[in-house]
Amino acid sequence: MRNDLKARRAERRWSQAELGTALGVSRQTVVAIENDKYDPSLPLAFKIAALFECPIEEIFEPEAEEG
């Protein structure tokens, strides 16, 4: 799943650690989500959307399915 979490975090000048603290997750989790290595759980995705005051769909976009 693609996302623009890194850009949104940068707009607010938050570090990965600060975002992790606000979400109740580790900095490593934020890094993994930003690098598309980890798809957040639905509850975490809702927390992220609430924190950035926008719908989940504005942050996360499913990858196009192949073939």
C-alpha positions in Angstrom: 0.0 0.0 0.0 1.4 3.4 -1.0 1.2 6.3 1.3 2.3 9.9 1.7 2.9 9.8 5.4 6.5 11.0 5.1 5.4 14.2 3.2 2.6 14.9 5.7 5.0 14.4 8.6 7.6 16.7 7.0 4.9 19.4 6.4 4.4 19.5 10.2 8.1 19.3 10.9 7.7 16.2 13.0 10.5 13.7 13.5 9.7 10.0 13.0 10.1 9.6 16.7 7.6 12.4 17.4 5.0 10.9 15.1 5.6 7.5 16.6 5.0 8.9 20.1 1.8 10.6 19.0 0.5 7.4 17.5 1.7 5.1 20.3 4.1 3.2 18.1 7.9 3.0 17.7 10.0 5.1 15.4 10.9 1.9 13.6 7.2 1.3 12.8 6.9 4.8 11.4 10.0 4.2 9.2 8.5 0.9 8.0 5.2 2.5 7.1 6.9 5.4 5.3 9.0 3.0 3.3 6.1 0.8 2.3 7.6 -2.2 4.2 4.6 -2.4 6.6 0.9 -1.8 6.1 -0.6 -0.4 9.3 -3.5 -2.2 11.0 -6.9 -0.6 10.4 -7.0 0.9 13.9 -3.6 2.4 13.4 -4.6 3.8 10.0 -7.6 5.4 11.6 -5.3 7.0 14.2 -3.0 8.3 11.5 -5.9 9.8 9.6 -7.3 11.4 12.7 -4.0 12.9 13.6 -3.6 14.5 10.2 -7.4 15.4 10.2 -8.2 13.8 6.9 -9.8 10.6 5.5 -7.7 7.4 5.4 -7.9 7.4 1.6 -6.0 10.7 1.4 -3.0 9.1 3.1 -3.1 5.5 2.0 -3.7 4.2 -1.6 -3.8 0.5 -2.5 -1.2 -0.7 -5.0 -2.5 -1.5 -8.5 -3.0 -5.3 -8.8 -1.0 -7.1 -11.4 -2.4 -9.1 -14.2 
